[in-house]
Each structure stands twice: as C-alpha cells, then as structure tokens.
C-alpha cells in the first residue's frame, strides 16, 4: 500500500492504482475495521503528490465500495443481511476515556519516543536539503501516523495491539535517524537500548 502511494508522483495515470488501493483498504477493514481510516490517507496522498483530478479521487471510493458491495451480496444471498449492518457498529461507539494498557507497557515507548525526538532533530537539518519527493513522503507518513492513532475509538475494547498500525511510519522515521545520525557511537547505544527493551518486555 505504501509502495503504491509513494509511487503516485511519477505516474501519468493512477486511476487503476487508486482503485486497487481502495480495494486494499476495504479488504483490510474487513479483517480489522479501524484500518478503514487509511482510506483518508489515499485522498491525502493524492493531495500531496498529484494535481487535482476528480476521476482519481472517485476511483478509490469505487474500489472500497466494490468490496462492501460484494460482501453485501453474499450476506443477502445467505439471508443474513442484518449481520451485514452490524459491520458499521464501530461508527456508533462513544469516544473512550480510558485505554486498557498496563503501566509497564508505557515504558517500552520511552526509548521509541526518545528516538523520534532525535529523528526530528536530524530531519530539521536535512528536510530542505532533501528532494521534494522525500519531503512529501515524510508528510504522507505523518498523516498515516495520525490516522492510525485517531482511529482507536473504533475498537470496542481498545488494547495496545491497535497501535501496531503506527509501526510503519515510526519504523521509517527511526530508520531515517539511524541512517543520517552523525554520532555513530550515540545511535548505536540508542539502538542497543531499544533492542534490549523489546527483548526484556517480550520475555520477562
């Protein structure tokens, strides 16, 4: 999905790719409903990488609708149309005021957040030195991260597993820092801390 989005800028006609992306979001949302928030990322990608063309904005909607239309036909054919309507129940959930995450799980985030701060410092120095496509790609990843976070309320029972949707953006941001950091010894220490933290909380 990211590969298709990041390649939009160099193609003359992206309607087929946008239709495919709409279907990918539709299929993904059947597996995990909050993934539906990534549909907004398709339009954001068009806004960032492409001049406005209404046909390109409609095609991902058609791709998404195709998945749910086929699903609706299957439910209708099996005489279970009422169950099809329950798919949309997450839109009725109230905004949660608490997250069921243990306190120790927050400790894993400390080295990750620290690395993201270092990433921002490195990006500040290199952002305007980078080619336009790199800058736009970072903007797209930022919106992907935001959408992954704000879609948490579509879960009836929220757990930390939802935030795995944030992993692609954060992983790329961290990789950028480790690639362009100037002090080798420092980023090696940071990388070791992250690795040890993951191992510790995974097995202990």
Secondary structure as GFF3:
##gff-version 3
##sequence-region A 1 204
A	DSSP	alpha_helix	2	6	.	.	.	ID=ss1
A	DSSP	three_ten_helix	8	10	.	.	.	ID=ss2
A	DSSP	alpha_helix	15	31	.	.	.	ID=ss3
A	DSSP	three_ten_helix	33	37	.	.	.	ID=ss4
A	DSSP	alpha_helix	38	49	.	.	.	ID=ss5
A	DSSP	alpha_helix	54	77	.	.	.	ID=ss6
A	DSSP	alpha_helix	81	85	.	.	.	ID=ss7
A	DSSP	three_ten_helix	86	92	.	.	.	ID=ss8
A	DSSP	alpha_helix	103	126	.	.	.	ID=ss9
A	DSSP	three_ten_helix	127	129	.	.	.	ID=ss10
A	DSSP	alpha_helix	132	150	.	.	.	ID=ss11
A	DSSP	three_ten_helix	151	154	.	.	.	ID=ss12
A	DSSP	three_ten_helix	160	166	.	.	.	ID=ss13
A	DSSP	alpha_helix	167	180	.	.	.	ID=ss14
A	DSSP	alpha_helix	184	203	.	.	.	ID=ss15
###
